[in-house]
Amino acid sequence: MDHEHVVVSFTTDSKQLADTMAAEVASTECTCCAQIEGPIRRVHRWHGHRHATEQWRVEIEATADGVDALVDQINAHHGNEVHDLRVTEPVHHLATGPR
């Protein structure tokens, strides 16, 4: 059965946490895969000061019907350690091939 998929993404300033979370979610039934990008550089303003930090972006392809449980899991276990948690609209794969 083909499921509708979304992408859940977030950033973290810990490579170890990115690796750990990718492994955690890759073992659940609602996810297809997790990819880690980084380090990336985040430049932002906080309390009137400019900050620049190294971060890693984790992108998780998940089934649309399992995304709420996935987001709840991320927030419950790592809510203070992740930034910019986002969920995309359903993904439409343009290329077909082995998954």
C-alpha positions as CSV (number, residue, x, y, z in Angstrom):
1,M,0.0,0.0,0.0
2,D,1.4,3.4,-1.0
3,H,1.2,6.0,1.8
4,E,1.2,9.8,1.5
5,H,4.5,11.1,2.9
6,V,5.6,14.3,4.6
7,V,9.1,15.6,5.5
8,V,9.7,16.5,9.2
9,S,12.8,18.6,9.6
10,F,14.7,20.3,12.4
11,T,18.1,21.5,13.3
12,T,20.3,20.9,16.3
13,D,23.7,22.1,17.5
14,S,24.8,18.5,18.4
15,K,26.0,16.1,15.7
16,Q,25.7,13.3,18.2
17,L,22.0,14.2,18.8
18,A,21.4,14.3,15.1
19,D,22.9,10.8,14.6
20,T,21.0,9.5,17.6
21,M,17.6,10.9,16.6
22,A,18.1,9.7,13.0
23,A,18.7,6.2,14.3
24,E,15.7,6.4,16.7
25,V,13.2,7.4,14.1
26,A,14.6,5.1,11.4
27,S,13.5,2.2,13.5
28,T,9.8,3.3,13.6
29,E,7.1,2.1,11.2
30,C,5.9,5.6,10.3
31,T,9.3,6.7,8.8
32,C,11.0,5.7,5.6
33,C,14.4,7.3,6.1
34,A,16.3,10.1,7.9
35,Q,19.0,12.2,6.3
36,I,21.5,14.4,8.1
37,E,23.1,17.5,6.6
38,G,25.9,19.4,8.1
39,P,27.5,21.1,9.5
40,I,25.5,24.1,8.4
41,R,26.0,27.6,9.7
42,R,23.1,29.4,11.4
43,V,23.2,33.1,11.7
44,H,20.5,34.7,13.8
45,R,19.7,37.6,16.1
46,W,18.8,36.9,19.7
47,H,18.2,39.6,22.3
48,G,19.6,42.3,20.1
49,H,22.9,40.4,19.4
50,R,24.0,38.5,16.3
51,H,24.9,34.9,16.8
52,A,26.5,32.3,14.5
53,T,26.6,28.6,15.3
54,E,27.2,25.3,13.7
55,Q,24.2,23.1,13.4
56,W,23.0,19.8,11.7
57,R,19.7,19.5,9.8
58,V,17.8,16.3,10.1
59,E,15.1,15.5,7.5
60,I,12.8,12.6,8.1
61,E,10.4,11.2,5.5
62,A,7.4,9.9,7.4
63,T,3.9,8.7,6.6
64,A,1.3,11.5,6.8
65,D,-0.8,9.4,9.2
66,G,2.2,8.8,11.6
67,V,3.6,12.4,11.6
68,D,1.7,13.5,14.8
69,A,3.2,10.7,16.8
70,L,6.7,11.4,15.4
71,V,6.5,15.1,16.2
72,D,5.2,14.2,19.7
73,Q,8.1,11.8,20.2
74,I,10.7,14.5,19.1
75,N,9.1,17.1,21.4
76,A,8.8,14.7,24.4
77,H,12.4,13.4,24.2
78,H,14.3,16.3,22.6
79,G,12.1,19.4,22.6
80,N,14.7,21.7,24.2
81,E,17.5,20.4,21.9
82,V,15.9,20.9,18.5
83,H,15.2,24.1,16.6
84,D,13.0,25.0,13.6
85,L,10.9,21.8,13.8
86,R,8.8,21.8,10.6
87,V,6.4,19.5,8.7
88,T,6.0,19.8,4.9
89,E,2.9,19.3,2.8
90,P,2.6,15.8,1.4
91,V,5.6,14.8,-0.8
92,H,5.1,13.9,-4.4
93,H,8.0,11.8,-5.7
94,L,9.0,12.8,-9.1
95,A,11.4,9.9,-9.7
96,T,10.5,6.3,-9.0
97,G,13.0,3.7,-8.0
98,P,14.0,1.4,-5.2
99,R,13.1,2.7,-1.8
